Amino acid sequence: MKLRDFKLERFLAEYEFRAPYILCASDCETVSVAELLEGEEGGREALMNLRLGYAEPMGSPGLREEIAGLYTTISPEEIIAFNGASEGILAYMNVALSAGDHVVVQSPAYQSLYEVARSVGCDVTMWRMEERDGAWTLDLDLLQEQIRSTTKAVIINSPHNPTGYQIPESDFRAIAEIAADHGAIVFSDEVYRYLEHPGTDRLPAMADIAETGISLGVISKAFGLAGLRTGWIATHDRELLRKLSAFKDYSTICNNVPGEFFTALALRQKDALVTRNLGFVESNLSLLERFFRENGDLFVWSHPSAGSTAFPALLSGASAFEFCTDLVDRQGVLLLPGTVFEYDDRHFRIGYGRVDMPESLRQLERYVEAHLRA
């Protein structure tokens, strides 16, 4: 398996930990260890008594029980935990796909959702989203044209990174039916689930509506706990779970015990964590709406309906890559150019799930006045 450089992660590696204003983050505001422990009676004592041996390869029973509570038909035995969602993607692509298989991937996409399949030798077709009249769209007719008898998987992501698009439930169920009609599996990246904005319905999990459907989840985004590095796959397909566990023998073997402990603890407090972060999302989004309304001559803005990211564009023919690199060099504000999603060089990702977003936005406003309107 030979993988190209991960463009998004390489870009972040260069700038993220030296830029003072991170305005492209996809995760929500985090909490401290103390805050998590205060949320559960006996939490501190349980932490002090935690044994630091190996964890179960599938994930501890307590962790899988809490994760299963996020679904309606999934049992703890139908969950496998990973070190982040990225390991889940890597494992799935390697055990479920083979050279010559065809895969359809919603685009733009997090690179590993298509890059790992390519490295396995798959023929990858990008199901490209389009931006029309201030909204992103996903064309089911195009999917019908692209899917083949050799298609093994349809890879989707909703709520969507980076656009903030939420697939309507009727389309979500139609995707499952189209895939089933062609003998394909739907791999559904649901890591932004629970970040639906007011007025946007939460989709059911793909693992709950399709017998062979696969749902990818993580503690990083809606819950704001990226440092725990806990992700998972939920599916009724027990043979796939067995293969995923066997693959994990060659990657991380098991998750880290403290991470599993705190993830289970957090999921028992999920309502409070999500409510808190949706508050940040809602207030920050109102600031973004004002900024892009006032700068409508410079940017194209499509209102996101879910998640913690949006994908505005430069209105002129200017390069988003040059805009983003100049912005971070001059003003210390980090945005992600559309080139790291291999989509185009006009769009850029902006994130609005963190408490410090208003100050980062003020710095962007200063840059706009000094360098785009000067």
C-alpha positions as CSV (number, residue, x, y, z in Angstrom):
1,M,0.0,0.0,0.0
2,K,1.5,3.3,-1.1
3,L,-0.2,6.5,0.0
4,R,0.3,10.0,-1.4
5,D,0.9,12.8,1.1
6,F,-2.3,13.8,3.0
7,K,-2.7,17.3,1.7
8,L,-4.9,18.6,4.5
9,E,-2.9,17.1,7.3
10,R,0.4,18.3,5.8
11,F,-1.0,21.8,5.5
12,L,-2.1,21.7,9.1
13,A,1.2,20.3,10.3
14,E,3.0,23.3,8.8
15,Y,0.8,26.0,10.3
16,E,-1.7,24.7,13.0
17,F,0.6,24.8,16.0
18,R,2.2,28.2,15.3
19,A,-0.8,30.2,14.0
20,P,-2.4,32.1,16.9
21,Y,-5.8,32.1,15.3
22,I,-7.3,28.8,14.1
23,L,-10.3,29.7,12.0
24,C,-10.5,26.4,10.1
25,A,-10.9,23.9,12.9
26,S,-13.5,21.1,12.3
27,D,-13.8,20.1,15.9
28,C,-15.8,21.8,18.6
29,E,-14.7,23.3,21.9
30,T,-13.0,20.8,24.2
31,V,-13.2,20.4,27.9
32,S,-10.7,19.6,30.6
33,V,-10.2,16.4,32.5
34,A,-11.5,18.1,35.6
35,E,-14.7,19.1,33.9
36,L,-15.4,15.6,32.7
37,L,-14.7,14.1,36.1
38,E,-16.9,16.7,37.8
39,G,-19.8,15.5,35.6
40,E,-20.0,12.1,37.1
41,E,-20.2,11.1,40.7
42,G,-17.3,8.8,41.6
43,G,-15.4,9.7,38.4
44,R,-12.2,10.7,40.1
45,E,-12.1,7.6,42.2
46,A,-12.7,5.4,39.1
47,L,-9.9,7.2,37.3
48,M,-7.4,6.6,40.2
49,N,-8.3,2.9,40.2
50,L,-8.0,2.5,36.4
51,R,-5.6,-0.3,35.5
52,L,-3.3,0.5,32.6
53,G,-2.9,-2.9,30.9
54,Y,-4.1,-3.8,27.4
55,A,-7.6,-3.0,26.4
56,E,-9.8,-5.5,24.5
57,P,-9.1,-5.3,20.7
58,M,-12.8,-4.5,19.9
59,G,-13.0,-1.9,22.7
60,S,-13.9,-2.4,26.3
61,P,-17.5,-3.6,27.0
62,G,-18.3,-0.4,28.9
63,L,-17.2,1.7,26.0
64,R,-19.1,-0.3,23.4
65,E,-22.2,-0.2,25.5
66,E,-22.1,3.6,25.6
67,I,-21.4,3.9,21.8
68,A,-24.3,1.5,21.1
69,G,-26.5,3.9,22.9
70,L,-26.0,6.3,20.0
71,Y,-27.9,3.9,17.7
72,T,-31.3,2.3,17.6
73,T,-30.6,-1.2,16.4
74,I,-26.9,-1.7,17.1
75,S,-25.8,-3.8,20.0
76,P,-22.4,-3.4,21.8
77,E,-21.2,-6.6,20.0
78,E,-21.7,-4.7,16.7
79,I,-19.2,-2.0,17.5
80,I,-15.5,-1.9,17.1
81,A,-13.4,0.9,18.5
82,F,-10.4,2.5,16.8
83,N,-7.7,5.0,17.5
84,G,-9.7,7.8,15.8
85,A,-12.0,7.7,12.8
86,S,-8.9,7.6,10.5
87,E,-7.9,4.2,11.7
88,G,-11.4,3.0,11.0
89,I,-11.3,4.3,7.5
90,L,-7.9,2.7,6.9
91,A,-9.1,-0.7,8.3
92,Y,-12.3,-0.7,6.3
93,M,-10.7,0.1,3.0
94,N,-8.1,-2.6,3.4
95,V,-10.4,-5.4,4.5
96,A,-13.5,-4.7,2.4
97,L,-12.0,-3.5,-0.9
98,S,-9.7,-5.1,-3.4
99,A,-7.8,-4.1,-6.5
100,G,-10.2,-3.6,-9.4
101,D,-13.2,-2.8,-7.2
102,H,-15.1,0.3,-8.1
103,V,-15.9,2.9,-5.4
104,V,-18.0,6.1,-5.6
105,V,-17.0,8.9,-3.2
106,Q,-18.9,12.1,-2.4
107,S,-16.7,15.1,-3.2
108,P,-15.2,17.2,-1.8
109,A,-14.0,14.7,0.8
110,Y,-11.5,14.1,3.6
111,Q,-8.7,12.6,1.6
112,S,-8.5,9.3,3.3
113,L,-12.1,8.5,2.2
114,Y,-10.8,8.0,-1.3
115,E,-7.0,7.9,-1.1
116,V,-6.8,4.6,0.8
117,A,-9.2,3.0,-1.7
118,R,-6.9,4.2,-4.5
119,S,-3.9,2.8,-2.7
120,V,-5.6,-0.6,-2.5
121,G,-6.0,-0.5,-6.3
122,C,-9.7,0.6,-6.6
123,D,-11.2,2.5,-9.4
124,V,-12.5,5.6,-7.7
125,T,-15.2,7.9,-9.1
126,M,-15.8,11.2,-7.4
127,W,-19.5,12.1,-6.9
128,R,-19.0,15.8,-7.1
129,M,-21.3,18.2,-5.2
130,E,-22.3,21.4,-6.8
131,E,-23.0,24.9,-5.4
132,R,-26.1,26.5,-6.7
133,D,-28.0,29.7,-5.6
134,G,-26.4,29.8,-2.2
135,A,-26.7,26.1,-1.4
136,W,-24.8,22.9,-1.9
137,T,-26.5,20.0,-3.7
138,L,-25.9,16.3,-4.2
139,D,-27.4,14.8,-7.4
140,L,-28.9,11.3,-7.0
141,D,-29.3,11.0,-10.8
142,L,-25.5,11.4,-11.2
143,L,-25.0,8.6,-8.6
144,Q,-27.3,6.4,-10.7
145,E,-25.1,7.2,-13.7
146,Q,-21.8,6.5,-11.9
147,I,-22.6,3.3,-10.0
148,R,-21.7,0.1,-11.8
149,S,-22.1,-3.7,-11.4
150,T,-18.5,-3.7,-10.0
151,T,-19.2,-1.0,-7.4
152,K,-18.3,-2.3,-4.0
153,A,-18.9,0.8,-1.9
154,V,-20.6,4.2,-2.0
155,I,-18.7,6.5,0.5
156,I,-20.8,9.4,1.9
157,N,-20.3,12.0,4.6
158,S,-23.2,13.8,6.3
159,P,-23.2,16.3,8.0
160,H,-20.6,17.1,5.4
161,N,-17.0,18.3,5.8
162,P,-16.2,20.9,4.6
163,T,-19.5,22.3,3.2
164,G,-21.9,21.8,6.2
165,Y,-24.4,20.2,3.9
166,Q,-26.9,17.7,5.4
167,I,-28.3,15.1,3.0
168,P,-32.1,15.1,3.2
169,E,-33.4,11.9,4.8
170,S,-35.3,10.8,1.7
171,D,-32.1,11.1,-0.3
172,F,-30.1,9.3,2.4
173,R,-32.5,6.4,2.3
174,A,-32.5,6.5,-1.5
175,I,-28.7,6.2,-1.5
176,A,-28.9,3.0,0.6
177,E,-31.5,1.6,-1.9
178,I,-29.5,2.5,-5.0
179,A,-26.4,0.9,-3.5
180,A,-28.3,-2.2,-2.5
181,D,-29.8,-2.6,-6.0
182,H,-26.2,-2.8,-7.3
183,G,-24.9,-5.0,-4.6
184,A,-22.8,-2.2,-3.0
185,I,-22.3,-1.2,0.6
186,V,-22.8,2.3,1.9
187,F,-19.9,3.5,4.1
188,S,-21.3,6.5,5.9
189,D,-18.9,8.9,7.6
190,E,-21.1,10.3,10.4
191,V,-18.4,12.0,12.5
192,Y,-20.3,15.3,12.6
193,R,-23.6,13.7,13.7
194,Y,-25.3,15.5,16.6
195,L,-24.2,18.9,15.1
196,E,-27.4,19.5,13.2
197,H,-28.4,23.1,13.3
198,P,-31.9,24.3,14.5
199,G,-34.5,23.3,12.0
200,T,-32.3,20.5,10.5
201,D,-33.4,17.0,11.2
202,R,-30.9,14.5,12.4
203,L,-30.4,11.6,10.0
204,P,-30.8,8.0,11.1
205,A,-27.5,6.2,11.2
206,M,-26.8,4.2,8.1
207,A,-26.0,1.1,10.3
208,D,-29.6,1.4,11.6
209,I,-31.4,1.6,8.2
210,A,-29.3,-0.9,6.1
211,E,-28.4,-4.4,7.1
212,T,-25.0,-4.1,5.6
213,G,-24.6,-0.3,6.2
214,I,-21.6,1.0,8.0
215,S,-21.5,4.0,10.3
216,L,-18.3,5.7,11.2
217,G,-18.2,7.8,14.4
218,V,-15.8,9.6,16.5
219,I,-15.6,11.5,19.9
220,S,-13.7,14.4,18.3
221,K,-16.2,16.6,16.6
222,A,-19.6,17.2,18.2
223,F,-18.2,16.2,21.6
224,G,-15.0,18.3,21.3
225,L,-12.7,15.5,22.5
226,A,-10.2,15.0,19.7
227,G,-7.3,14.3,22.1
228,L,-8.9,11.1,23.2
229,R,-8.4,9.6,19.8
230,T,-11.5,7.3,20.0
231,G,-13.4,6.4,16.9
232,W,-15.6,3.5,16.0
233,I,-17.4,1.6,13.3
234,A,-21.0,0.3,13.8
235,T,-22.5,-2.4,11.6
236,H,-24.6,-5.5,11.7
237,D,-22.1,-7.2,9.5
238,R,-20.4,-9.5,12.0
239,E,-18.0,-11.0,9.5
240,L,-16.8,-7.5,8.6
241,L,-16.3,-6.8,12.3
242,R,-14.1,-9.9,12.6
243,K,-12.0,-8.8,9.6
244,L,-11.6,-5.3,11.0
245,S,-10.5,-6.7,14.3
246,A,-7.9,-8.9,12.6
247,F,-6.6,-5.9,10.6
248,K,-6.2,-4.0,13.8
249,D,-3.8,-6.6,15.0
250,Y,-1.3,-5.1,12.5
251,S,-2.1,-1.4,13.3
252,T,-2.7,-0.5,16.9
253,I,-3.9,-3.8,18.4
254,C,-6.1,-2.0,20.9
255,N,-7.1,1.5,22.0
256,N,-5.4,3.3,25.0
257,V,-7.2,2.6,28.3
258,P,-7.4,6.2,29.5
259,G,-8.9,7.3,26.2
260,E,-11.6,4.6,26.4
261,F,-12.3,5.5,30.0
262,F,-12.8,9.2,29.2
263,T,-14.8,8.5,26.1
264,A,-17.3,6.3,28.0
265,L,-17.4,9.0,30.6
266,A,-18.1,11.7,28.0
267,L,-20.8,9.7,26.3
268,R,-22.7,9.4,29.6
269,Q,-22.6,13.2,29.5
270,K,-23.3,13.5,25.8
271,D,-26.4,15.7,26.0
272,A,-24.6,18.4,28.1
273,L,-21.5,18.3,25.8
274,V,-23.5,18.6,22.6
275,T,-25.8,21.3,23.9
276,R,-22.8,23.3,25.0
277,N,-21.1,23.0,21.6
278,L,-24.3,23.7,19.6
279,G,-24.5,26.9,21.6
280,F,-21.1,27.9,20.3
281,V,-22.0,26.8,16.8
282,E,-25.2,28.9,16.7
283,S,-23.6,32.1,18.1
284,N,-20.5,31.8,15.9
285,L,-22.5,31.1,12.8
286,S,-24.5,34.3,13.3
287,L,-21.2,36.2,13.3
288,L,-20.1,34.5,10.1
289,E,-23.5,35.3,8.4
290,R,-22.9,39.0,9.2
291,F,-19.3,39.0,8.0
292,F,-20.1,37.3,4.7
293,R,-23.2,39.5,4.2
294,E,-21.1,42.6,4.7
295,N,-18.4,41.3,2.3
296,G,-20.7,39.8,-0.3
297,D,-18.7,41.6,-3.0
298,L,-15.6,39.5,-2.1
299,F,-16.9,36.1,-1.1
300,V,-19.6,33.5,-2.0
301,W,-21.3,32.2,1.1
302,S,-23.6,29.1,1.1
303,H,-25.3,28.7,4.5
304,P,-24.4,25.4,6.2
305,S,-27.2,23.4,7.8
306,A,-25.2,21.0,10.0
307,G,-21.7,20.4,11.3
308,S,-19.1,22.9,12.4
309,T,-17.5,23.9,9.0
310,A,-18.5,25.8,5.9
311,F,-16.9,26.2,2.5
312,P,-17.1,29.8,1.3
313,A,-15.3,30.9,-1.9
314,L,-13.5,33.9,-3.2
315,L,-15.7,35.7,-5.6
316,S,-12.9,36.8,-7.9
317,G,-10.6,34.5,-9.7
318,A,-8.0,34.8,-7.0
319,S,-6.3,31.7,-5.6
320,A,-7.6,30.4,-2.3
321,F,-4.3,28.9,-1.6
322,E,-2.5,32.2,-2.0
323,F,-5.2,33.9,0.1
324,C,-4.9,31.4,2.9
325,T,-1.1,31.4,3.1
326,D,-0.9,35.2,2.9
327,L,-3.6,35.5,5.6
328,V,-1.7,33.2,8.0
329,D,1.6,34.8,7.3
330,R,0.4,38.4,7.7
331,Q,-2.4,38.1,10.3
332,G,-1.8,34.7,11.9
333,V,-5.3,33.4,10.9
334,L,-5.4,29.9,9.6
335,L,-8.0,28.8,7.0
336,L,-7.9,25.7,4.7
337,P,-7.8,26.2,0.9
338,G,-10.0,24.0,-1.3
339,T,-6.8,22.6,-2.8
340,V,-6.2,20.4,0.2
341,F,-9.6,18.8,-0.6
342,E,-8.5,18.5,-4.2
343,Y,-11.7,20.3,-5.1
344,D,-10.7,23.7,-6.5
345,D,-8.6,26.8,-5.7
346,R,-11.5,29.2,-5.0
347,H,-13.1,27.7,-1.9
348,F,-11.7,27.5,1.6
349,R,-12.8,25.8,4.8
350,I,-13.8,27.9,7.8
351,G,-14.7,26.4,11.2
352,Y,-17.0,27.8,13.9
353,G,-17.3,25.3,16.7
354,R,-14.7,26.8,19.1
355,V,-15.2,29.5,21.7
356,D,-12.3,31.7,20.4
357,M,-13.8,31.9,16.9
358,P,-15.1,35.6,17.4
359,E,-11.5,36.8,18.0
360,S,-10.2,34.9,15.0
361,L,-12.9,36.4,12.8
362,R,-12.0,39.9,14.0
363,Q,-8.5,39.2,12.8
364,L,-9.8,38.1,9.5
365,E,-11.8,41.3,9.2
366,R,-8.7,43.4,9.9
367,Y,-6.9,41.5,7.1
368,V,-9.8,42.1,4.7
369,E,-9.8,45.8,5.4
370,A,-6.0,46.1,5.1
371,H,-5.3,43.9,2.1
372,L,-8.4,43.1,0.1
373,R,-10.0,46.6,0.3
374,A,-6.8,48.7,0.5
